């Protein structure tokens, strides 16, 4: 059954006025250059991160980082958590500037393409294609990159509660060739899009709930939505996992990865940065298709585990650009909740993954046993 979208608490007659006021407030950063706006945003983020106002989410970020990188010293964990807030605030400013800067003529000054050959090949072939990213880097720019290269791109998003503001967001994105599809009813709308050969984009690291597929993520079982894998399997789609990573100010421009690929857009071979502002590199981490999962003992588990592994790779490449304040490991598998031994069937599924090592498996099982013993404080995780 389709889950209904949440209704705005603002009365309908006042929604247009509220949306106009919000748009006015959001336009303030646009009065200065992007570099100046992002500098202010980063400074504000460092203050906010450790403030009393943020006393619940900052400790969660520290805990998540410590779980993901147990070998890190506390000072490094703390600084990375603060930098994650800097990234989030800077990202908010960059999203405001994106419609102005990421245009057909200007996007190559801000977004370099690297290691995209295999992903581009699969898109050019014209079959069903699912592009997967996580809440790392600038996930909006992935959709922009594909649409600017001349491919009709559909991206799943969560509609804003305030409809006039949501209409504005849709307009600013769709005028760049990016079609937004509401997450409410997306599984009904997306199959025809895939069959028509249009790529779709999904941010796929959300918590999948108690009924999700539990696969490894930083050595700990995490719940992931089944619907993404089922959609890809039904369409026999290629899956391309990638992200847009913000480059450091001292980092050289990435090598263009499409010089030998004719994408039919006129951009390939001419990409390169002409401005130091808002510099990103779009990178493909993994690309695979039905030929990889159809021979697996549990195709859905394999497919889900593989793209979760790709998202972990993205995060490891830029840990300060991930939203660690989110409830990454909120839902737990039934055997942990009921404090039962690690299921033999789940162990067999993990062992069947081609990249799984004995050391990785031991870490996952040890962590699962510890979670089962310690239990989960749902009051804290759901706050």
C-alpha positions as CSV (number, residue, x, y, z in Angstrom):
1,X,0.0,0.0,0.0
2,X,1.2,3.5,-0.9
3,X,2.4,5.4,2.2
4,X,0.7,8.8,2.2
5,X,2.9,11.9,2.3
6,X,2.8,13.9,5.5
7,X,0.6,17.0,5.4
8,X,2.0,20.4,6.4
9,X,1.0,21.8,9.7
10,X,0.6,25.2,8.2
11,X,-2.9,26.0,7.0
12,X,-3.3,25.9,3.3
13,X,-4.2,29.7,2.9
14,X,-0.9,30.6,4.6
15,X,1.3,28.1,2.8
16,X,2.1,30.4,-0.2
17,X,3.1,33.2,2.2
18,X,5.2,30.9,4.3
19,X,6.9,29.5,1.2
20,X,7.6,33.0,-0.1
21,X,9.2,33.9,3.2
22,X,11.4,30.8,3.2
23,X,12.5,31.4,-0.3
24,X,13.4,34.9,0.7
25,X,15.5,33.7,3.6
26,X,17.1,31.0,1.4
27,X,18.1,33.7,-1.1
28,X,20.2,35.7,1.5
29,X,23.4,33.5,0.9
30,X,23.0,34.1,-2.8
31,X,23.8,37.8,-2.3
32,X,27.5,37.0,-1.9
33,X,29.9,34.8,-3.7
34,X,29.7,31.1,-3.0
35,X,33.1,31.0,-1.4
36,X,32.1,33.7,1.1
37,X,28.8,32.0,1.9
38,X,30.4,28.6,2.5
39,X,33.1,30.1,4.7
40,X,30.4,31.5,6.9
41,X,28.5,28.3,6.9
42,X,31.5,26.2,8.0
43,X,32.2,28.6,10.9
44,X,28.6,28.4,12.0
45,X,28.7,24.6,11.8
46,X,31.7,24.4,14.1
47,X,29.9,26.4,16.7
48,X,26.6,24.5,16.3
49,X,28.1,21.0,16.3
50,X,29.2,21.1,20.0
51,X,26.5,23.5,21.3
52,X,23.8,22.6,23.8
53,X,21.2,22.9,21.0
54,X,22.8,19.9,19.4
55,X,23.5,17.9,22.6
56,X,21.7,14.8,21.2
57,X,23.0,14.4,17.7
58,X,26.6,15.3,18.2
59,X,27.2,12.4,20.7
60,X,25.4,10.1,18.2
61,X,27.9,11.2,15.5
62,X,30.8,10.5,17.9
63,X,29.3,7.1,18.7
64,X,28.7,6.2,15.0
65,X,32.2,7.2,14.1
66,X,33.8,5.3,16.9
67,X,31.8,2.2,15.8
68,X,32.9,2.6,12.2
69,X,36.5,3.4,12.9
70,X,37.4,1.7,16.3
71,X,41.1,2.2,15.5
72,X,40.8,6.0,15.5
73,X,41.9,8.1,18.4
74,X,39.2,10.2,20.2
75,X,40.6,13.5,18.9
76,X,40.3,12.3,15.3
77,X,36.8,11.0,15.9
78,X,35.8,14.4,17.4
79,X,37.3,16.5,14.7
80,X,35.8,14.3,11.9
81,X,32.4,14.7,13.6
82,X,32.7,18.4,13.6
83,X,33.9,18.5,10.0
84,X,30.8,16.4,9.1
85,X,28.7,19.3,10.4
86,X,30.8,21.7,8.4
87,X,30.1,19.6,5.3
88,X,26.4,19.5,6.1
89,X,26.2,23.3,6.4
90,X,28.3,23.9,3.4
91,X,26.2,21.5,1.4
92,X,23.1,23.4,2.3
93,X,24.6,26.6,0.8
94,X,25.9,24.7,-2.3
95,X,22.5,23.2,-3.0
96,X,21.1,26.8,-3.1
97,X,23.8,27.8,-5.6
98,X,23.5,24.6,-7.7
99,X,20.8,25.8,-10.1
100,X,22.9,28.9,-10.9
101,X,26.3,27.2,-11.2
102,X,25.5,23.6,-12.4
103,X,24.3,24.6,-15.9
104,X,24.9,23.0,-19.3
105,X,27.7,25.5,-19.9
106,X,29.0,25.8,-16.4
107,X,28.8,22.4,-14.7
108,X,32.3,21.3,-15.9
109,X,33.8,24.2,-13.9
110,X,32.6,22.7,-10.7
111,X,32.2,18.9,-11.3
112,X,35.0,16.8,-12.7
113,X,34.3,13.3,-13.9
114,X,36.6,10.4,-13.1
115,X,36.6,6.6,-13.3
116,X,33.2,6.8,-15.1
117,X,34.0,4.6,-18.1
118,X,32.2,1.5,-17.0
119,X,29.2,3.4,-15.6
120,X,28.9,5.4,-18.8
121,X,29.2,2.3,-20.9
122,X,26.2,0.7,-19.1
123,X,24.1,3.8,-19.5
124,X,25.0,4.2,-23.2
125,X,23.9,0.6,-23.8
126,X,20.3,1.9,-23.1
127,X,19.1,-0.8,-20.8
128,X,17.5,-0.3,-17.3
129,X,20.0,1.4,-15.0
130,X,19.9,2.3,-11.3
131,X,22.3,4.8,-10.0
132,X,22.9,4.4,-6.3
133,X,24.6,6.9,-3.9
134,X,24.6,7.5,-0.1
135,X,24.4,10.6,2.1
136,X,28.0,11.3,1.4
137,X,29.5,14.1,-0.6
138,X,26.9,16.0,-2.7
139,X,24.3,13.4,-3.8
140,X,22.3,16.0,-5.8
141,X,25.2,16.5,-8.2
142,X,25.2,12.9,-9.4
143,X,21.8,13.5,-10.9
144,X,22.9,16.8,-12.4
145,X,26.0,15.1,-13.9
146,X,24.0,12.4,-15.7
147,X,21.3,14.9,-16.9
148,X,23.9,17.4,-18.1
149,X,25.6,14.6,-20.1
150,X,22.4,14.3,-22.1
151,X,20.6,11.3,-20.4
152,X,17.0,11.7,-19.1
153,X,17.5,11.3,-15.3
154,X,14.9,10.5,-12.7
155,X,15.8,10.9,-9.1
156,X,13.7,9.8,-6.1
157,X,13.2,12.4,-3.4
158,X,11.1,13.1,-0.3
159,X,8.6,15.8,-1.1
160,X,8.6,18.8,1.2
161,X,5.6,19.2,3.5
162,X,5.1,22.8,2.3
163,X,3.7,22.3,-1.2
164,X,4.5,25.7,-2.7
165,X,8.1,25.3,-1.5
166,X,8.1,21.8,-2.9
167,X,6.8,23.0,-6.2
168,X,9.7,25.5,-6.4
169,X,12.3,22.8,-5.6
170,X,10.8,20.6,-8.3
171,X,10.9,23.5,-10.8
172,X,14.5,24.5,-10.1
173,X,15.7,20.8,-10.5
174,X,13.6,19.8,-13.4
175,X,14.6,22.8,-15.6
176,X,18.1,21.3,-15.6
177,X,16.7,18.0,-17.1
178,X,16.4,16.2,-13.8
179,X,12.9,14.6,-13.2
180,X,12.0,14.2,-9.5
181,X,9.9,11.3,-8.4
182,X,8.3,11.2,-5.0
183,X,9.4,8.4,-2.7
184,X,5.7,7.9,-1.9
185,X,4.6,5.7,-4.8
186,X,8.0,5.5,-6.5
187,X,7.9,1.7,-6.7
188,X,4.8,2.1,-8.9
189,X,6.2,4.9,-11.1
190,X,9.8,3.7,-11.6
191,X,9.4,0.4,-13.4
192,X,8.1,2.0,-16.6
193,X,10.9,4.5,-16.4
194,X,13.5,1.8,-16.2
195,X,12.0,-0.2,-19.0
196,X,12.1,2.9,-21.2
197,X,15.9,2.9,-20.7
198,X,16.0,6.1,-18.5
199,X,18.4,5.9,-15.6
200,X,17.0,6.5,-12.1
201,X,18.9,7.7,-9.1
202,X,18.4,6.6,-5.5
203,X,20.1,7.6,-2.2
204,X,20.1,4.1,-0.7
205,X,21.6,4.3,2.8
206,X,18.4,5.0,4.7
207,X,17.4,2.7,7.6
208,X,15.2,-0.1,6.1
209,X,13.3,-0.8,9.4
210,X,12.9,-4.0,11.2
211,X,11.8,-5.8,8.0
212,X,14.7,-4.7,5.9
213,X,17.6,-6.7,4.6
214,X,20.4,-6.8,7.2
215,X,23.7,-6.6,5.5
216,X,27.2,-5.5,6.6
217,X,28.1,-1.8,6.9
218,X,31.4,-1.0,8.6
219,X,31.5,-4.5,10.2
220,X,28.0,-4.2,11.7
221,X,24.6,-5.4,10.4
222,X,22.5,-2.6,9.1
223,X,18.9,-2.6,7.8
224,X,18.5,-1.7,4.1
225,X,15.3,-1.4,2.1
226,X,14.3,-4.5,0.2
227,X,12.4,-2.5,-2.5
228,X,15.6,-1.2,-4.2
229,X,17.0,-4.7,-4.8
230,X,13.6,-6.1,-5.8
231,X,13.1,-3.2,-8.3
232,X,16.5,-3.8,-9.9
233,X,16.0,-7.6,-10.0
234,X,12.6,-7.3,-11.7
235,X,14.0,-4.9,-14.3
236,X,17.3,-6.8,-14.6
237,X,18.9,-3.4,-14.3
238,X,22.6,-2.5,-14.2
239,X,23.5,-0.9,-10.9
240,X,26.1,1.9,-10.8
241,X,27.3,3.1,-7.4
242,X,29.0,6.5,-7.3
243,X,29.1,9.8,-5.5
244,X,30.3,13.4,-5.9
245,X,33.2,14.0,-3.5
246,X,34.1,17.5,-2.5
247,X,37.7,18.2,-3.3
248,X,40.1,19.9,-0.8
249,X,41.3,23.3,-1.7
250,X,44.8,21.9,-2.2
251,X,43.7,18.8,-4.1
252,X,44.5,18.7,-7.9
253,X,41.8,18.4,-10.5
254,X,40.7,14.8,-11.2
255,X,41.6,13.1,-14.4
256,X,38.7,13.0,-16.8
257,X,37.4,9.5,-17.1
258,X,35.3,9.8,-20.3
259,X,37.8,10.9,-22.9
260,X,37.5,7.6,-24.8
261,X,33.7,7.4,-24.4
262,X,31.4,9.1,-26.8
263,X,28.4,10.2,-24.7
264,X,26.9,12.2,-27.4
265,X,26.8,15.4,-25.4
266,X,29.8,17.4,-26.6
267,X,31.2,17.6,-23.1
268,X,33.5,14.6,-22.9
269,X,37.1,15.5,-23.5
270,X,36.6,19.1,-22.5
271,X,36.0,18.7,-18.8
272,X,38.2,20.6,-16.4
273,X,37.9,23.1,-13.6
274,X,38.0,26.8,-14.5
275,X,37.1,28.0,-11.0
276,X,38.2,27.0,-7.5
277,X,34.7,27.4,-6.1
278,X,32.5,24.4,-5.3
279,X,34.9,21.7,-6.7
280,X,33.7,18.1,-6.8
281,X,34.8,14.9,-8.4
282,X,32.1,12.5,-9.6
283,X,33.4,8.9,-9.0
284,X,32.0,5.5,-9.8
285,X,32.9,3.0,-7.0
286,X,31.2,-0.1,-8.4
287,X,29.1,-1.2,-11.4
288,X,27.4,-4.5,-11.8
289,X,24.4,-6.2,-13.3
290,X,22.2,-9.3,-13.4
291,X,25.2,-11.4,-14.6
292,X,26.6,-10.9,-11.1
293,X,23.7,-11.6,-8.8
294,X,21.5,-14.1,-10.7
295,X,23.9,-17.0,-9.9
296,X,24.1,-16.2,-6.2
297,X,22.4,-18.4,-3.5
298,X,20.4,-15.3,-2.4
299,X,20.3,-12.7,-5.2
300,X,18.6,-10.1,-3.1
301,X,21.0,-10.4,-0.2
302,X,24.0,-10.3,-2.6
303,X,22.8,-7.3,-4.5
304,X,21.9,-5.3,-1.3
305,X,25.2,-6.2,0.4
306,X,27.2,-5.3,-2.7
307,X,25.8,-1.7,-3.0
308,X,26.0,-1.2,0.7
309,X,29.7,-2.2,0.5
310,X,30.1,0.4,-2.3
311,X,28.5,3.1,-0.1
312,X,31.0,2.1,2.7
313,X,33.8,2.6,0.2
314,X,32.5,6.1,-0.6
315,X,32.4,7.0,3.1
316,X,35.9,5.7,3.6
317,X,37.2,7.9,0.8
318,X,35.6,11.0,2.5
319,X,34.5,10.2,6.1
320,X,34.2,13.9,6.9
321,X,31.5,14.2,4.2
322,X,29.1,11.7,5.6
323,X,26.1,12.4,7.8
324,X,27.2,10.6,10.9
325,X,24.5,12.2,13.0
326,X,21.9,10.0,11.4
327,X,20.6,6.8,13.1
328,X,22.6,4.5,11.0
329,X,22.2,1.3,13.0
330,X,18.8,2.0,14.6
331,X,17.0,-1.2,13.6
332,X,18.4,-4.5,14.7
333,X,17.9,-8.0,13.3
334,X,15.5,-10.2,15.1
335,X,18.1,-12.6,16.6
336,X,19.7,-9.6,18.4
337,X,16.5,-8.3,19.7
338,X,15.5,-11.7,21.0
339,X,19.1,-12.3,22.2
340,X,19.5,-15.5,20.3
341,X,22.7,-17.0,18.8
342,X,23.9,-15.8,15.4
343,X,21.7,-17.6,12.8
344,X,23.5,-20.3,10.8
345,X,21.5,-19.2,7.7
346,X,22.7,-15.6,8.0
347,X,26.2,-16.8,8.4
348,X,26.0,-18.9,5.3
349,X,24.7,-15.9,3.3
350,X,27.6,-13.8,4.6
351,X,30.1,-16.5,3.7
352,X,28.7,-16.7,0.2
353,X,29.7,-13.1,-0.5
354,X,32.8,-13.2,-2.8
355,X,34.6,-10.4,-0.9
356,X,33.9,-11.6,2.6
357,X,37.0,-12.7,4.5
358,X,37.2,-14.8,7.6
359,X,38.4,-11.7,9.6
360,X,35.4,-9.6,8.3
361,X,33.0,-12.4,9.2
362,X,34.4,-12.7,12.7
363,X,34.1,-9.0,13.2
364,X,30.4,-8.9,12.1
365,X,29.5,-11.9,14.3
366,X,31.3,-10.5,17.3
367,X,29.7,-7.1,16.9
368,X,26.3,-8.8,16.5
369,X,26.8,-10.8,19.7
370,X,27.7,-7.7,21.6
371,X,24.6,-5.8,20.3
372,X,22.5,-8.8,21.4
373,X,24.0,-8.8,24.9
374,X,23.9,-5.0,25.4
375,X,20.5,-4.4,23.7
376,X,19.4,-1.2,22.0
377,X,18.3,2.0,23.8
378,X,15.4,2.8,21.5
379,X,14.6,5.9,23.5
380,X,18.0,7.3,22.6
381,X,18.2,6.1,19.0
382,X,14.7,7.4,18.0
383,X,15.1,10.8,19.6
